Amino acid sequence: MWQLYQFPICPFSRKVRLVLGEKGVGYELVRESPWTRRDEFVDMNPAGQTPVMVDAGRGVVLIDSQAIVEYFEETVDKAVTINGTAAGRAEIRRLTSWFDMQFYRDVTGPLLHERLIKRIAHRVTPDARALREAMKGAVGHLDYTDYLLDHRQWLGGATMSLADLTAAAHISVADYLGGIDWKGHEQTARWYRGLKSRPSFRPLLAERMELVGPPSHYDNPDF
Ligand SMILES: N[C@@H](CCC(=O)N[C@@H](CS)C(=O)NCC(=O)O)C(=O)O
């Protein structure tokens, strides 16, 4: 049985969980708080980052969300998430990387640092300026997803793909942390409502971190 080392609002773990959910791969959750740098976890992943997936029975350890999802793309036929032509797959990979790098740098990373890690690990209050910057960054990113969805049915093209699951993973964490102002982003909100109602998404929306809760609209599939 696979075990996934993660914490509930890690966007990279959510990306993996959405892919596993779509593909119907079973796994057990193991709670890990990477900011504590637990020795046994750092021994397993020298980067000390979540997610990590382990199949102890077969001696397989997978590290890094992209490496993990590509492993399951290669080994599970159901629900291909990097699909289409070579050019189409390149576009899916570009957008996946866009959310994992740029969106994380501008939005998810600062929000996690300010609202969660500072509170839980350092017991200090968030920096209001950094929070404002992250929320401003989210507006710019959602303007871009609105633009993409004006031209395509899904972010990466005509069918749902890893680009959508990755974007939704990051946006869901930013939304949990109160960093998304949905006003004026109807295209993205409509797309996100569709993803939120998928069976792969529902368990994620039900989970909570200690000390830091989401706004009331967060798990409403119609919002
Ligand atoms: N490239 C990695 C990034 C993983 C990552 O940054 N995870 C965060 C939690 S969401 C983490 O463990 N941060 C702790 C650290 O970087 O020390 C992936 O895609 O898995």
The ligand as an SDF file (V2000), in Angstrom:
LIG
                    3D

 20 19  0  0  0  0  0  0  0  0999 V2000
    9.3730   20.8400   -6.0770 N   0  0  0  0  0  0  0  0  0  0  0  0
    8.7480   20.2550   -4.9150 C   0  0  0  0  0  0  0  0  0  0  0  0
    8.3380   21.3740   -3.9640 C   0  0  0  0  0  0  0  0  0  0  0  0
    7.7830   20.8200   -2.6380 C   0  0  0  0  0  0  0  0  0  0  0  0
    7.6380   21.9020   -1.5620 C   0  0  0  0  0  0  0  0  0  0  0  0
    8.1150   23.0490   -1.6890 O   0  0  0  0  0  0  0  0  0  0  0  0
    6.9390   21.5210   -0.4780 N   0  0  0  0  0  0  0  0  0  0  0  0
    6.7830   22.4360    0.6290 C   0  0  0  0  0  0  0  0  0  0  0  0
    5.4650   22.2110    1.3490 C   0  0  0  0  0  0  0  0  0  0  0  0
    4.0420   22.5750    0.3670 S   0  0  0  0  0  0  0  0  0  0  0  0
    7.8500   22.1230    1.6740 C   0  0  0  0  0  0  0  0  0  0  0  0
    8.0520   20.9820    2.0080 O   0  0  0  0  0  0  0  0  0  0  0  0
    8.5060   23.1580    2.1920 N   0  0  0  0  0  0  0  0  0  0  0  0
    9.4990   23.0060    3.2120 C   0  0  0  0  0  0  0  0  0  0  0  0
   10.8710   23.3820    2.7400 C   0  0  0  0  0  0  0  0  0  0  0  0
   11.0470   23.7540    1.5670 O   0  0  0  0  0  0  0  0  0  0  0  0
   11.7740   23.2740    3.5710 O   0  0  0  0  0  0  0  0  0  0  0  0
    7.5650   19.3980   -5.3600 C   0  0  0  0  0  0  0  0  0  0  0  0
    6.9910   19.6680   -6.4320 O   0  0  0  0  0  0  0  0  0  0  0  0
    7.2340   18.4310   -4.6730 O   0  0  0  0  0  0  0  0  0  0  0  0
  1  2  1  0
  2  3  1  0
  2 18  1  0
  3  4  1  0
  4  5  1  0
  5  6  2  0
  5  7  1  0
  7  8  1  0
  8  9  1  0
  8 11  1  0
  9 10  1  0
 11 12  2  0
 11 13  1  0
 13 14  1  0
 14 15  1  0
 15 16  2  0
 15 17  1  0
 18 19  2  0
 18 20  1  0
M  END
$$$$
